[in-house]
Structure formats: C-alpha cells, structure tokens
Amino acid sequence: MAFQMGAIILFSVLLGQYLDKVLILSFPLFTLIFVLFGTFASLYLSLKDFITPKKSK
C-alpha cells in the first residue's frame, strides 16, 4: 500500500514538472496542482481499501 501511494505521488510530481518545463512557467503551477491531486488520490485509494470490508470465501 505504501508503494502504491508513493508511486501515485511520484508520477504526479514528474507529470507536473514535465508540464511546467514544456509550458515554460516561472511558477511551478502544474507541479503544485498535480502534487495535491496525487496526494488526495492516494489517500482516497488507501482509505477506500481500509474502509471497505474484504469478502471472505
């Protein structure tokens, strides 16, 4: 689960940095947006896994 969270946040950081470089922005706007989105997305997925009961066979 920690790997999943780390991968989502790392991907969002790299995507934001790439977009900032391509669009030549002085302020890292897309990095900030995608880091926040990645953080909330990873927290949502983790909490969803904790809250939903597992079906036992």
Secondary structure, DSSP 8 states (H G I E B T S, - for coil): -HHHHHHHHHHHHHHHHHHHHHHT-SS-HHHHHHHHHHHHHHHHHHHHHHHS-----
